[in-house]
Amino acid sequence: MTTLKEVATAAKVSSTTASRVLNNDHTLSVSDETRSRVLKAAKALNYTPVRARKGETGDANLTPRIGIMFAQTVEEELADPFFSSIRHGIENACIERGILTNRMFRLKSMHREEVLHDLDGLIVVGRISAETIQTVSNHLDNIIFVNHLADENTYDSVISDFERATESALEHLIQLGYQRIGYIGGREREHFINGNQVIEDKRQTTFEKILEKKGMFCSSDVHIGEFAMAQGYELMEKAIKQGNLPEAFFIASDSMAIGAMRALQKANRKVPEDVAIVSFNDVDVAEFTSTPLTTVKVYTEQMGRLAVNLLMDRINGRKIPLKVTVPTKLVIRDSCGLTMKRMASGA
């Protein structure tokens, strides 16, 4: 019996791409030639989706068909690998379980009938409004939220502890002796069908709360834009032009940190000699930047995988809602200045 992996190998694409093509995922951006290659490989190998195979044998326990709804636009996902990594975790877990995920759509273009049609469950990635939750949940029993804490008495959720992650980043910088720490971050948004609104970002509020408590907070050292590399560059450039640059920065995403480091390089400021940086996410490229980034690792792919596990439990009869908080880890590299300080002290 042909497997999805065999189809992917024959078509010279990843299993995720093969799955999304065969599941008619219109949000997937691939060339017509690639799409045609996958379809021809599936036909040549006589590949049949798991759900269809079980239906042909009369198996009552059909593999569930689930949907994935993204609160983010395509542009937002491309700008911040945080969300694309969660999606990869969901897709990989589904492929391993033989689950069809042929309904992938963006909240902005969502129609109610799209959510309802032939779905056994839904995974929602990102923060959406209570009104939108109600619109969906009126018609679906099995909904899992990722990176959003919905009503804990009703819904399952998979989240990371942004407050504790921010605390660990600041504790590290303060222990290294930095007295003035700036912040660069993006606007966190709650999404609904016809738009969005800016809401509290736990990274920023925790940063401000901790430094205020220590008497170290300076509002002029907080710079907010969007979660994108270009915005990190522009905000750091603004901080440089403002003058009297902080000794260190906590930056709310690796993408923004990479942009910020480019701005510092352009201004002939060295990292970490002139400005230390700790960022957030630990995307793959963080280890390979010009100065490797010290960053808070968020296990985003695992968050996606856990969402699939929770949804399968729900579909199989679990009634009690669960909240899973995935821990984070501070990954220390060169950008924080720890190595430089150790060398200076002779340690």
N, C-alpha and C positions, 0 to 999 in steps of 0.2 A: 504494500500500500504506500503510495507516494506521500511524502511529508512536505510541509511548507518549506522546510529548510532545503530540500532537494530542488524545489521549484526556484527558490532564491538563488541557489548555486548555479543552476542551469541558466538563469537570467542574468547572472553576475550582478546581483543587488543584495542588500541586507534582507534578513528575514522580516524586519519591521517594514521595509519598503514594499516587499512582496505582499505582506498581509494587508497593508493599506491600499495597494492597488486592487487586489482581489476583493477587498471589502468596499470598493468604490468610494474611497474617502476623498471627497472633493477638495478638502483643505490641503492635500498633499501636493507639493510643487515638484513635479518631475516632468521630463520631456515626454512628448508623445511617443518617441522612439523607445524610451525606457518602459513606459506603460505597455506598449505593444509587445515588447520583449517578454515581460512578465506574463501577460495573457497567453502568448503563444507557448511559453514554456509550460504553463499550467495545463493547457489543452494537450500538448504533445505528451506530457507525462500522465495525463488522465487524472489530474488532481481534483479531489472533491472536498470541500470544506467539512470539518468535523460535524457541524450541526446537520448538514445535508446527509452525511453518511449515516448518522444515527437515526434520522428521520426515515430513511429508506428501510431500515431494519425494524422499524416500529418501536424503537426504544422510547419509553415514556419519559425517561430522565434525560431530556435533550440538554445539550450544552447551552447554558444561558447566553443570550445575546445582550450585550451591554452597550451603552452609549457613553461617550465622554464629552462633556460640555466645558469649554474654556471661557473663563471670564475675560481673558486677555485677547486683544486683537492679535493678528499675525505679526504686526509690526512690534508690539510689546513683547511678544514671545521671542522674536528674533533678536531684540535689543538686550534681553536679559535671559541667559541660559538657565536660570533657576527653574523656569516653567517648562522649558523644553526637556530638561532632565527628568522632571516629574512625569511628563508624557512618555518618555522613553521607558521609564520604569513600569508604567501601566501597560504599555504595548508589549514589552518583553514578558511580563508576567502572564498576560493574556495568551501570547503565542505559546508559552510553555505549557499552559493549561488547555490549549486547543480551543480557546474562546474567541468567538467572532466579535470584533469591535467595529462594526461597519457603520456606526453612526457617530461621527465626530463633527462637531460644529462649534461655532463661536456664538457667545451670548448675544452679541450685537445683531446678528442676523437670525436669531432663533425665532421659530414659530412654534406655537404650542403643539400642533399636530406632529411636528418633527420629533419632539421629545416622546410622545406617546406611542408612535407607530412601532409595534413589534419589538418592544424593549422589555427585558426582564429586570433591568437595573440601570442606574446612572451614576457615574463618577463626575463630580463637579470640581474643577481645578480653579482655585482663586476665590476671591471674596465677592459675594453677590448679595444683593439687598434682601431683606426679609420678605418684601413683596414678591420678588422673583422666586424665592424659595417656595412660597405658598403657591405660586402659579404652577410650579413643577410638581410639588408634593401632593397637590390635590389629585394627581392622576398617576403617581408612581409611589409605590411603597418602599422600594429599595434604593436609597440615595446615600452616597458617601461623599463627604466634603474633604478636599485636600487643601491645606494652607488656609483654612477658614473654619472658625469654631462657630458652628450654627447652634441651634437650641440643643443643649446637651441631653435633654430629657426625651428628645425625639430622634435625632440624627447621629450617625457615626461620623467621626472626623479624624483626620490625621494631620497633626500640626507639629511645628518645631517651636521650641521655647526661645523666642527672639530676645526676651528680657534677659534670661540667663546667659545667652550667647553674647549680648552686648556687655554685660557685666564682666565676663571673662576677658573680653578684648580690652576693656578699660583697666581692669585690674593688672593685666600684663603691662600695659603702657605706663601705668602709675608706678608699678614695681621697678620698672626700668629707670625711673627718675624723671620722667617728663612732667613738667609743671603746667604746660599750656597745651591743650589738646583741642583741635578743631574737628568739625563734623561735616561730611559731604554725603548727602543722601537724596533719595527721590521721594515723590509723592505717592503714598499708598492710597489706593482707591477701592471703594466699594462699587460694584458694577450692577447695573440693572438693564433691562432690555433696551431702553431708549437713551442710555447715557451712563454717567458715573458721577460719583462725588468723592472728594478728598476726605479721608478719614485718618485716624491716629496711626502712626507708624511706631510700633513698640521700640524699634531701634533708636529712633530719634528721642522719644519721650524718656526712655530709660537712660540714654546718654545725658540728657539735660538734668534729670533727677539726680543721678549719681554725682555729677560734677557740681551741681548746686549744693548738694549736701556737704561736699568737701571744700566748698568755697573756691572752686576752680572754673566755674562756668562763665563764659563770655558770649553773649548772644551774637556779637558781630563775627564770631568764628564758626557760626552755623550757616551752611550754604545748601539750599534745597532747589532741586530741579526735577528732572525725570530720570528714571533708571535706564540710562544709556551711556555708552562709552563717550560719545561726543559731549554729553552734558557733564560728565566727570571732568573732561578737559576744560570746558568753559567755566565751570565753577571753581576749579583750581586756579585757572587764569585770573578770575575775578579776585580770588583770595590773595594772589600774588600782587596784583595791582593795588589792592587795598593797603598793602604794606604791613610790616610787623607780623610776618607769617608765624603761625604756631609751630612749636617744635615737632608736633606729631598730629596725625589725623586718623580718626576712625571713619572709614568710608563704607557705605551701606551695601555695596555690591562690588564684586571683582571687576566687572565691566567698567564701572565708574572709576575704580581705582587705576585701571590701566590707562584710561583717558587722563586722569589726574597726573599720573607719573610722566606722561608725554608732555603735559604742560610744564611740569617742573623741569624736565630735561631741556625744553626749549628756553626756559628762563635761566639755564645754567645752575639749577639747584639739584643737588645730589640726594638720592635716597639710599641709605638712611642718614648719611652724614649731616645734611641740612634739614631734612624733614623725614621723620619716620612715618610709616603707614601700616595700619592693620585694616584689612577689609573683610568681606563677608561673602560666603558661598563655597569657595574652593573649587572653582571650575577647573577643567583640565589644564588650561593655559596658564593658570596662576603660578605653577611651579616653574614655568619657562619664560616668564617676563624678564626684561633686562636686569631688574633686581627681583629675584623670586619673592612672591608675596606671602607675608604672614597673614593668615586669613582664618576665619571661623568656618569650619567645614560643616555644611548642612547636607544631610544624607537624602538628597532630593529623589534620587532614583529609588531608594528604599521606601520613601514615602509613597511613591506611585505603586510599588509592589504591595505594600501593606493595604492600600486602598482596594486593590483587587481581592486580597484575602478577606478583608472585612465584608466586601460586597458579596462574595461567595457564601460566607457564613450567614449573611442576612437572607439571601435567596434560599439557603438550605434550612431556614426556619428560626434562626436566632432572633429574639424579640428585644432583648435588652440593648440599648444604645451604648456604644463604647467610644471613648476618646483616647486616641493613642498619641502620646507626645514623644516625638523622636528626638533623642539627645543630639547635641552638637559637640564639636571638638575644635579647640584652637590649634591650628597647624602652624608651627613656628618656623619661619624661613628668614631670609636676610633683611626684608624691608622694615622690620621693627627696630633694627639696630642692636639686637641682643648680641650677635657675634662681635660686632664692632666694640661694644661696651666691655665684653669679656676680654678682648684683646687689649683694650686700653688699661684694664685693671690687672692684666697679667694672669687672669684665671685660666 
